[in-house]
Amino acid sequence: MSRSLLRMTSPFSTKFIWVPLLAFCSLNSLLLAQDEEKPKKELPPVESHVLETKDGVFLNVKFYPGTKGKESIPIIMLHSMLNVSANSAVYTKLATAIQEHMGHAVIIPDLRGHGKSVERRNPRDINGRIEIDREKFSKAEFTSVVQDIESCKSFLRAKNDEGQLNLEKLTVVGSDITAILALNWAALDWNKPGKGLIRNGQDVKALILFTPLQSHKGLTPQLGLSHPTIKQNLNIMIIAGQQNPQYFSESKRIHNQLTRFHKDQKNTDGTINWSGTKLFLFGLNTGAQGSGILQVANPEPHPNALFYNFLINRLEKDETLKWSSRDPNAL
């Protein structure tokens, strides 16, 4: 039986869900049944780092190292920016599950103005600090979050050159506002050189978007949605709670802008066409939205199951995405 099979009546249905070898919550027991006599593998410890962005923000991040070396997929997880209490903690369980059961690497930043990332360098005093007030964020401040994503990528690039992961399979997870930013940053990444001596772009190959918004304070995802590579060739999975019609319709509208460039999500037998298309939309049986979906008890289909299938079928199995050093001195 294939571990990549997920069956449902439609992309938005919550009935007749068949999830063999999918949900991380049951995956551990399945693995133990196979390897019950083996000692439990010790995972590398979670690392805490402070990165400085190009515009002087001190970005606190948590890094979950992968266990597959050059086969580890690097994943940047961007938390919600709608909720005033939002921070990176919402992704902790998911990141731990991905590290333990799939061996991939995850970096989770506290985005500027959130969590512990509340200071930036004072341009008038090199040793001074300025507090970041997220309550005053305008379109310009939200847009500047792409610098946070870029700093996370730079960190991962160094890990790539140490042989700890494969930057060629870079995946970004976004939620509501940061889903907009993930789409737009992907376009910026693909506008940079992807070949030659100085290669610093065209790394992101997949986006996982929790309830992407159409707009927020003038910020829209049109930069990403209008980019040829993003709308036609990138692997994109959208997850939203369908019991909130307003937010779910926004996610569907973004999905609808992309559907003409992709094959059908379902096979003729009703199973999900994980290996045959790059675009997916899943409506869950909840009114929760954004990364808050991860805090819902027993959602259907389960987000962990969707992550598992998406990462395996769209990235792990893609043999064209081979590791390479990004250090120009190594070429």
Buried (B, 14 or more C-beta within 10 A) or exposed (E): EEBBBBBBEEBBBBEEBEBBBBBBEBBBEBBEEEEEEEEEEEBEEBEEEEBEBEEBBBBBBBBBBBBBEBBBBBBBBBBBBBBEEBBBEBBBBBBBBBBBBBBBBBBBBBBBBBBBBBBBBEEEEEEEEBEBEBEEBEEEBBBBBBBBBBBBBEBBBEBBBEEBBBBBBBBBBBBBBBBBBBBBBBBBBBEEEBEEEEBBBBBBBBBBBBBBBBEBEEBBBBBBBEBEBBBEBBBBBBBBBBBBEEBBEBBBEBBEBBBEBBEEBBBEEEBBBBEEBBBBBBBBBBBBBBBBBBEBEEBBBBBBBBBBBBBBBBBBEBEEBEBBBBEEEEE
